[in-house]
Amino acid sequence: MKINQLILLGIYFIGISSIDAQEKTSLTLDEAVNMAWSKSNDVVLGNTKVNTKKYELQAAKNRQYPDLKAAGQYQRLTKATVDLKINQGNSSQAPPIVDRLILGQVNASLPVFQGFKIQNSINVSENLYQAEMATASQTKGEISLKVVEYYASLYKAQKTLEILKENQKRAEQRVFDFSEMETNGIIPRNDLLKSQLQLSRIQLSIDETNNNLNIVNFYLVTLLKLPTETKLEVRESDFFNFKMDNIPTDEKPAFENRKDLEAMRFQEKASKASIKMARSAYYPSITLVGGYTSLDLKNLVTVQNAMNYGIGISCDLSDILKNGTMVKLAESKSLEVQNSQEILSDNIKIEVKQAIENYDLSLKQSQVYLQAFEQASENYRIVKDKYDNGLSDTNDLLEADVDQLSSKINTTLAKANIIQKYYELLSATGQLSQSFNLSKI
């Protein structure tokens, strides 16, 4: 009976393990980034704004084309009094009965000169369209960095959890051994309590790491528009499968590749075109006009093939007097954009410098952590031998164990930290989006 129960229990746990394995999903970093590009609300919104600016540009271009209008009327007139002021020949003849009007018109106008307003309006819309495209690319870069940060955090949490669970097994065995020795009077109860306290601390660390892992996992699956119950597992090959080369060493690549700076430059061009557009009010407008009219006033007059063409000139004198303020307003906005661009340039220099220093620091830390792990491992071995031979106490053993655990975690996570700092450096120099392969969508 007991054997059957054990078999059933084993099958149950195998089933649970299979379910857990099925629920976990693994994506390479490239796949995750490209998934975020296609599904992120921020990216979708950015693309929508690009389309909006594209239509605004087309609307601005349409203003340079002719306007063509057609209109027709049919009216019934009741008891209209007709008094002809021309010689009717026979004055005794009764006036005609006019009870219907039919009127048809076709008018066309072509702007010839609008004070350069139309062309500058097109220039404004063109540059704003280019700026919005650059902003959309910048958004993709920001989303890429967010995915990288989530992936790094998820990988670090998973590896930390693995190491803690390994250490927990050793701590549990130590508690068991100490419990036996305390029962046999070999060690004092205080040493057993210390080992139990260390096990409790490890359990707290495991719980905290699990909590962080679940939070980061939720953030990432929400960003990728995956079901909320999806459990992502970051394998080492998913995160480290690339070569780090052409590492930036100064801010020069940033000024060539940063899309937010590119967007600001297009906005500056648009602001200068806006100044010219504001000045267009100082000039008259010249328009070519033409049309066709057909009229039938029943029993009175019929007009057919009435063609007209000519030139229309208009000048709003009040705008000439008032437009100085609009020009100053446009100039002030242009100055705002220039100042914002200078501020952004300074911030980019700071971001790049900080990213370079952080990347270099991560490389140095990796070497130090590796040495520290070797030292901590050797120290634990020596202390353990001393403890087994009664030359060291429990405090020394537990302290050496904590040092080894801490150094092992730091060493394991150091490589992931290097990758993260490398991607942050690419982001600061505007090269992050290009580093991912679009063909892996």
MOJO-V216805 format. One record per run of one state. SS is the DSSP state (~ for helix, > for strand, _ for the rest). FROM is the first residue (numbers start at 1). TO is the last residue. If there is no record, write none. Layout:
ss->[SS & SS]
from->[FROM & FROM]
to->[TO & TO]
This chain:
ss->[_ & ~ & > & _ & ~ & _ & ~ & _ & > & _ & > & _ & ~ & _ & ~ & _ & > & _ & ~ & _ & ~ & _ & ~ & _ & > & _ & > & _ & ~ & _ & ~ & _ & ~ & _ & ~ & _]
from->[1 & 2 & 24 & 26 & 29 & 40 & 41 & 63 & 67 & 77 & 100 & 114 & 117 & 184 & 189 & 224 & 231 & 233 & 236 & 241 & 252 & 258 & 259 & 283 & 285 & 298 & 301 & 315 & 317 & 389 & 394 & 429 & 433 & 436 & 438 & 441]
to->[1 & 23 & 25 & 28 & 39 & 40 & 62 & 66 & 76 & 99 & 113 & 116 & 183 & 188 & 223 & 230 & 232 & 235 & 240 & 251 & 257 & 258 & 282 & 284 & 297 & 300 & 314 & 316 & 388 & 393 & 428 & 432 & 435 & 437 & 440 & 441]
